[in-house]
Amino acid sequence: MVVGICGGGQLARMLALAAHPMGIRTLVLDPAGDACAALVTKHLHGAFDDEALLDELADASDVVTYEFENVPLDSVRYLARKVPVYPPVSALEATQDRFGEKNLFRELGIETPGFTAVSSQPELESAIQEIGLPSVLKTRRMGYDGKGQLILKEAADVEGAWERLGGVPAILEAFVSFDREVSSIAVRSRDGEINVYPLSENLHGDGILKTATSKPHDPIKPLAQDYATRLLEHFDYVGVLALEFFQVGDRLLANEFAPRVHNSGHWTIEGAQTSQFENHLRAVAGLALGSTEPVEHTVMINCIGEIPPLDAVMKVRCAHLHDYAKAFKPGRKVGHITVRSSDPDYLKQVTADICNLQG
Amino acid sequence: MVVGICGGGQLARMLALAAHPMGIRTLVLDPAGDACAALVTKHLHGAFDDEALLDELADASDVVTYEFENVPLDSVRYLARKVPVYPPVSALEATQDRFGEKNLFRELGIETPGFTAVSSQPELESAIQEIGLPSVLKTRRMGYDGKGQLILKEAADVEGAWERLGGVPAILEAFVSFDREVSSIAVRSRDGEINVYPLSENLHGDGILKTATSKPHDPIKPLAQDYATRLLEHFDYVGVLALEFFQVGDRLLANEFAPRVHNSGHWTIEGAQTSQFENHLRAVAGLALGSTEPVEHTVMINCIGEIPPLDAVMKVRCAHLHDYAKAFKPGRKVGHITVRSSDPDYLKQVTADICNLQG
């Protein structure tokens, strides 16, 4: 069994590391010469729209998947004519336009913050009348990690905002004063079996995920699971899907979903019976899913810009380092550290210690 | 940090897979063109006594370790003149002669079965007078997985036995009618910190390990830990060490030790906070050790000769496959399956199921 992966970053790297013990071979296609997955699997080096490379990937693979949602749709469609591609192209397409994505949530009965499409400054101004302030103006396409968005707090922020965002099709969303951010990591097999992990409780800073904590037996999990299941069934989905929410009281407002393994699910390597990476591979390879039951409690802390000194990390009791072997660069996710313990209080204390290590 | 490894089999493969997330690079030296570690790390292909390759390994590595105890002593000594080598050469040397090994146990106050050296048929016959029958005649050097030994049950078996074993220096050991076989997997850092895993309870068949079960809080662990600690301190040891025992009542009789990660510790990947592979790397790299506390209960089942169909393995709840990517061959260890559960009764039932899958 060979699984081809579009993209050779840390998600592909962790998929490849999960594949080796299962006897599944992987190979990645990535334009970067220093793609970090290349250290652990075979690397096809070139552009995502290089047809010769796409042919090579399709020919070498029993099934193809992708590690990020900005892979060109045309490339994925090209591959899908030659080899099974999971998750389905329709799910990938749905995430590439924030407006369509939010409309889909609404159609499926998944609650969202208020939103409206905006294609000009005058449209923005009338949208503000509808949505109110504060609100968030986002490009409809190609945003990630807080990039491609502006927070509009007061009338002065609205002036010229559409041009400041780049003068591109956009969406205005109500700013949600949430109690917390959570995500649901779910997986669906080719046979339609669905397993959902314990809820992740997520903290962001500067638009980037900082920590994700597993919340076994969280009271709002059934609602998150219901919403994730609607999406999975809508797409006849295969693979792991991540659905991010704002929680307000006992409501969950869907923010976005990712048709792939997700940063907020990295804790599953230590904190679940089967990691999201193994379960994604099981699903796309047509195998039975693994248990998503929790193993103790876990917190994942992203290493952004740099990884603390190895020696210091190793001294943190029950810490598990995941170094992506990427060059350090401000704002870049270069690794993560998961701490696993039967004592959730220890996790709170140690999270602060690790954040301090990062300076 | 680069860790060079003499040997490129499954133990090196699992070391390399544990090294990647820690940001530790590995490379292996192995004469086999199809060394299974080569799929996950760099492979220096050639003989263990090829000085040019040993130079290359030493030059590329910050520290060198080895994955099996039959690597030539001269090669390890050669490397040790150029680069730190852990575990220490003295420990490796001690395991290469069963008689010296047993004498060392005796010197350190570690109980053993009765034994005596045998270098001829007449010596064997007088040894039988001392040790009695049944007993086991073993070559002093180069035995593994039950190879290089004869069980002598009655007088007729003794006749010509020394020649049948190959006419080489041997050791006669009392056959122990044990209650069970157990092993202690322990690790010592460069600073002298020692961590010991929960006891492993081991079942062998045809001289090969069939299953190993983690035994958190086993009442005889303190004695096993005491014995392992004596060995670690004797050698000023660095790395993982496995010490195998026969248990008879509340006594532990040491059978042999291995100066390396060990098959009976494979369950630590899922069943301990830190795997034996990660802890071996931490130790030899001069880092702090990771916790050896248990995570739930685990049983490891060796796949001997072949791995059951992937699809069938994946259907076993909480099973974790470790495929070594080795060609199937009768009697060869080609993978293992670990099952982790909070319910030890489930492990008993599922072990039988998995053994049935193997036919």
Chai-1 contact restraints between the chains, C-beta under 6 A:
chainA,res_idxA,chainB,res_idxB,connection_type,confidence,min_distance_angstrom,max_distance_angstrom,comment,restraint_id
A,H20,B,V40,contact,1.0,0.0,6.0,A-B,restraint_1
A,P21,B,H322,contact,1.0,0.0,6.0,A-B,restraint_2
A,M22,B,L321,contact,1.0,0.0,6.0,A-B,restraint_3
A,G23,B,D323,contact,1.0,0.0,6.0,A-B,restraint_4
A,V40,B,H20,contact,1.0,0.0,6.0,A-B,restraint_5
A,Q273,B,C318,contact,1.0,0.0,6.0,A-B,restraint_6
A,R282,B,M314,contact,1.0,0.0,6.0,A-B,restraint_7
A,L287,B,D311,contact,1.0,0.0,6.0,A-B,restraint_8
A,L287,B,M314,contact,1.0,0.0,6.0,A-B,restraint_9
A,A288,B,M314,contact,1.0,0.0,6.0,A-B,restraint_10
A,A288,B,K315,contact,1.0,0.0,6.0,A-B,restraint_11
A,S291,B,R317,contact,1.0,0.0,6.0,A-B,restraint_12
A,S291,B,C318,contact,1.0,0.0,6.0,A-B,restraint_13
A,D311,B,L287,contact,1.0,0.0,6.0,A-B,restraint_14
A,M314,B,R282,contact,1.0,0.0,6.0,A-B,restraint_15
A,M314,B,L287,contact,1.0,0.0,6.0,A-B,restraint_16
A,M314,B,A288,contact,1.0,0.0,6.0,A-B,restraint_17
A,K315,B,A288,contact,1.0,0.0,6.0,A-B,restraint_18
A,R317,B,S291,contact,1.0,0.0,6.0,A-B,restraint_19
A,C318,B,Q273,contact,1.0,0.0,6.0,A-B,restraint_20
A,C318,B,S291,contact,1.0,0.0,6.0,A-B,restraint_21
A,L321,B,M22,contact,1.0,0.0,6.0,A-B,restraint_22
A,H322,B,P21,contact,1.0,0.0,6.0,A-B,restraint_23
A,D323,B,G23,contact,1.0,0.0,6.0,A-B,restraint_24
